[in-house]
Amino acid sequence: MATDYIQQLFADRIGGSQFGLKDEIYKFEKIKRAKREAIQANPHIELIDLGVGEPDEMADNRIVQKLAEEARKHENRFYADNGIVEFKQAAASYMEKVFGVSHLNPETEINHVIGSKSALAMLPSAFINPCDLTIMPSPCYPILATHTKYCGGDVVQLPLTEENLFLPRLDTLSDRVLEKAKLLYLNYPNNPTGATATAAFFEEVVRFAKKHELIVVHDAAYSALVFDGEQPLSFLSVPGAKDVGIELHSLSKSFNMTGWRIGFVAGNEKLVKAFATVKDNNDSGQFIAIQKAAAHALAHPEITIQTAEKYSRRHGLLVNALSVCGFRSEKPKGSFFLYTKAPKAVVGGPSFQSAEEFSQYLIRKHLISTVPWDEADPYVRFSVTFQAKGIAEEFRVIQEIENRLRRDVFIF
């Protein structure tokens, strides 16, 4: 029998010779399978998807029209490399208008990205050597951690707990960790907890980063999606922040442009230059027509305000419905995520050893899909980006959720 040499050639970072041979099923694949099975078993019942982590609406028609207009232009067909001037200037103006950050040089302190996910994937290549550390909150969006490990580095987790308002306790890091750490990742408003940061917390971060010579990477994908009196807050608005870090902004969530893959990185000139150098060896830039449409979007932040108002309304409805059913839910002040402690059992029904078990129960028993998080404590993430056209339909969906959950008595 011929030797399957291909199986021996996979890189260790993706599993080496064991790649593809393990039966481990990841969380999101388990959710997909459970949804398919629940729909097949109950074809007459609507599945309500509260696990979707992307907007339920299309981009504003003005942005779509701008894309169509620019896509027809002959001069927009070329490679964009590290971005066009028009988009960088629009990003700088947006940062000043929305966040009050007026000290960004669009030529040297801003660079476009093909979505913040790709930016997070590239950043470790600019900074992480073998044995270096990246500090990550837990739970969090994992891309920076994944690529830190790809580069031979390691990751230290900082738990996000309700007791500390889902802000990381920086003072719990040991001297040994801080000696090797290079990157500190933050994300506010936060995925999955929905928590918002304060200027005072960011000021603490700046002092901490300077003391321990850390690079701060703030993922601000949800930064403008705030409500209930909360003002959009940029890490770069804090004095000294630009000395120690960069901030990633994405149009995916704020402007309903998820599939467009456009955003920008802003901040420290040296860090932006290092990122641009790595990026230049990874891609040839986003389609110029998309950049021009995105520049048009950034000039209209009122689009985001309208979207945030919708999410605020839905959050209020969902929190009320969950409270009626026994959940201890608190409306967040930003993002479209509601992070709620998972129950331990159902009276007369099953018990749950983890949030994942409870999430699976919700799908199979009630055809309600959520995302479980067991990294710090057992919580489930509800997203208010469920499909609903208009306020009346939102009320109907939320009422249906309440009706289904009220059939059980949950034990917390």
N, C-alpha and C positions, 0 to 999 in steps of 0.2 A: 504494500500500500504506500502511495506517495505521501511524503510528509507535508502537512499543511503548514508551510513555513510562514504564511501570512499571519497565522495566529500568534506567532512568536515575535512579530515585528511591531506590535502596537506599543505606543509610548506608555511609560509607567503612569504618567499623569492621568490617563483615561482608563487605567486598569491593567496595562501590560498584557501578558499572555492570557489573562483571565477576562479580557474585554469581551463582552457579549455572552459570556458563559454563565453568569450569575443570574439567578431568578429574582433578584431584588426588584421590587416595584416601588417607584417613587410616589410621593404623596399626590401629585397632580394627576398621575396616570391612574392611581386608585380612584380618584374622584371621577375622572372621565369614564372609567369602567362601570362604576356604581351608577352614574347617571344613565348610561346606555341600558343597563339592566333594569333600572327603575322604570324607565320609559317603556321598555318592552313589556314589563310585567303589568304596567298600568297605563295603557295607551290612551285611555279616556281622561286622564288627570294631567293637568298642566304642570310641567316642571318649572319651578321658580328658581332662577339662577341668581343667587346672591354671592357667588364666588368670583364673578367676572371682575378682573382688575383693569378694565379699560372702559372708556366712555361709551355710552349707549347711543350717542348721536353722531351724525356726520359733522365735518367741519362747516363753519359758516359759509353760506353760498358765495359771499364776496371773496373769500379766500379761494374757493374752488374756481370761480370765474377768473381770478388772477392767475391761477395755475394754468388754466386752459389758454389764456392770452399769451403768457410767457412761453408755454411749451411750443407754440407755433412759430416762435422767432428763431431765425436761422442762427443768430449769434449765441444762443443759449445752449447749443448742442455740445459744447466743448467740456473737457474735464474741468472740474471746479477746484481740484487739489485741496488747499486748506481754506477755501471759502472766498466768497466775493465780498468786496468792500461794502456794498449796499446792505447785506445782511448783518455784517459786524456793526455797522453804524446804527442799524435798527435795534440791534441787541443792546448797545450802549444806551440809546435813548430810552428803551424799555426799562432798563435797570434804574435809570434816573427817575422816570415818571412813576413807576410802580413801587420801587423800593427806596427811592431817595439816594441811590448810590451814584454819585456824580463824578467820581474820580477814575473812571475806566477809560483807558486808551483803546479804541476799537482796533487799531492796527497791531498792537503788541500784547494786549491783555484780554483779548477775546478771540476765540476760534470756534468755527461751526463744527458740529458733530453729527454723525448719522445716527441720531438717537443717543440718549444718555447711556443706554446699555452698552453700546460699542465703546463709548468713552471710558466707562468703568472697566471694561475688559482690557483696554489698552494701557491704562495708567500704571499698573504694576510693572510693565515692561520698561517704563522710564525710571523707576525708582527701586524696585525690589531685586536684591541679589540673594543668592542662596543663604539661608539662615536669618534673613531679615524678617521682621514681624509686621503684620497689619492688625490694627485694633478694630474690631467690629462689634457693634451692638448685637444682641441676640434677644428676640428674633430680628431679622432684617433681610433686605434684598441681597442675595449672596454673590453677585458677579465679581465684585472686587476681591472677595475672599477666594473664590475659585481660581482666579488668574494670579493671585499672590502665590498660591500653591503650585500653579503651573510654572512659575518662575523659580521655584525652589524655596520660597519663603514659607512662613507658617502664620497661623491666625490665632489671635487671642480674643475670646468672647467676653463682652461686658453685658450682663443681663439687664434687660429693661423690665422694671417691675412697677406695678401700680402704686406701690408705696412711695416711689420716687418720681411719680408722674410720668413714667416711661422715659425718663432721662437717664443716661448712663452715669454711674458713680465713678468718675475719673480717679478719685482718691483711693480706689481699691486696687489699682494696678501696682504691681510690685516693681522694685528697682530693677530687678533682672529683666522683666518685660520691657520696661522703659528704656533700658540701655540698648536693646535690639530693635525696638519699634521704629518704624519710619512713617507709616500712614495711619491716620485716625479717620475712620469713616463715620459720618453722621448723615441723618436724613430726616428733615422736618419741614412741614408736617410729615409724620412718620407712617411708613408702610411696614407692618400691618396695624399698628396701634391707633393711628389717627391722632396721636399726641402732637402738640405744637411746642416749639421752643420759645424761650424768652431772650431778650437782649442781654439780660444778666447772665444767663447760661452761656451764651455765645462769648461774652466777655471773659467768663471763666475758662472757656475753651482756648481763647487766644493766649491768656496768661499761661495755661498749662502747656500749650504747644511750644511757646517760646522757651519756657523753662526746660522742657525735655527734648527740644529740637525735633518736633514732629511736623509733618505735613498734614494739614487738615483737608479732607475731601468732603465737601458738603453737597449731597445729592438733594437738590431743591426742586424735584419734579412736581411737587404739589404746593409749592410755596405761595402761589397766588390764589389757590383754591381755599380761601378762608372765609369765615362768616361769624355772625353773632358778636360783632364788635371787634373781632380780631383783625389786625392790620397785617398785610403782607410783610414778612420779615426776611431779609437777606442776611446771611452770615457776613457778607462783605460790607454791610452797613455799620458794623461794629468797628470802632477804632483799632487799628493794628491787624485786622483780619487779613488784609491783602498781603501782609508781611509773611504770613504763615500758611496760606491756603488758597484753594480754588473752589469754585461753586459750579455745579452742573445744572443747567436749566433745560427743560424739555417742553416742546409744544404739544406733546402727545396728550397729556392730561388737561392742561390749561386751555387748549384750543381745539380739543377733540380731533387731533391730528396723529393718532397713534400709528397708523400704517404709513404715514408720510416719512417717518424717520428723520426728524430734524430737531436740533437743539443747539446749545452752545455751552462752552466752558469759559469761565471768566475768573480773573483774579491775578495772582502774582505773575509778573512777566516771565520770570525764569521757569516757573512751573508750566505756564501755558506754552512756552517755547519748547520745553522738553516733551510735553504732550504732542505738540504739532509735529515734532521730529519723528516720534513713533507713529503717529497717524499717517504721515507722509509715506511710510513704508507698509501701511496696511490697506489704505483705500485711496481712491482718486477724487474724493469729494462727492457730496450729494448733488443731484441734478440741479443745475442753476435755476431752472424754472421753479422748483420746489423752494429753493432759498429765497427767491423773489416773492413768492406767495407767502412764505413764512415772514418775511420782512413786513409785508402788508398786514399780516395778522398781529405782529408785535406792536404795530402802530394803533391797534384797536383793542386795548386791554379791557374795554367794556364787555367784550365777548366773554371773557373769563368771569367777570363779575356776574353776568346773567347765568352762567353755568353754575357758579358757586351758590347762587340763590336757589337754584333747583335742588342741588345736593343738600343744602341746609334744610329745605322743606322736607325732603325725603328722610333725612336723618331724624328729624323730629317725629315724623309719623312712625318710623321703624322703632325708635326708642320707646314710644308710647305703647306700641303693640307688644314689644318684648317684655316691657314692665308688667303689663296685664297678665302675661304668661309666666311671671315669676323670675324673669332674668333681672339682674342688677346692671342695667345699662345706663351709660351716661353719654349724652350727645357730645361728639368731638367738636372742636372749633375749626377744623380743617380737614382736607382730603375727602375721599368718598368711602372711607373705611370706618366701620364700627367694630371695635374689638371688645369681646364680651367673654367673661369667664364661663367655661363649659360646666354644665351640671355633672354631678357624680352618678346620678341614677334617675330612673323614672319610677314613681310609685306603682307597684304591681307589674313592673317591666324590667328591662335590663339595667345593669350598672355599667359605668364607663370608666375604664382605667386610663383613658387618655382623651384628649380633644379629638384625635383622629377617629376613635371609636364613636364618639358622639356625632361627629360630622357625617360619618357613614350611616349612622342611624337616621339622621335627618333626611338624607337622600333617599334611603330605602323605605322608610316608614312614611315620611311626609312629603317626599319629592321637593325638598328644599335643599339647594346646594350652597354650601359654605366652604371656607378654607380653614383647616385646623392648624393650630400652632402649639407645639408642646415644648419648645426650646427653653423657655423660662418657667412658665406655668401653663396649665391647660386652658387655652382660649380658642375661640373661633372668631374668624373675621367675616363679617357681613359687609357686602359692598352695595351701595345704593345706586349702582349703575345698571340696575335691572331694566329690562325692556318695558317701557310704558310710554305711550304717546299722550301727553297732556295730564293735567292734574287729576281729572276724574279717574283715569286709568291707574294713576299712582295710588289713589285711595283704594281702588278695587284690589290691586295686588297686595297692598299692605293688609287689608282686611282679610284677604284669603290666607296670608301668612298667619295672622292672629287666630283665625278659625281653626287652622290645622294644628297649631301648637297648643291651643287650649284643650285639646283632647287628652293631653298628658299633664301630669303633675310632676314637675321636676324637683329633684332634691339637690341642693347645692352644698 
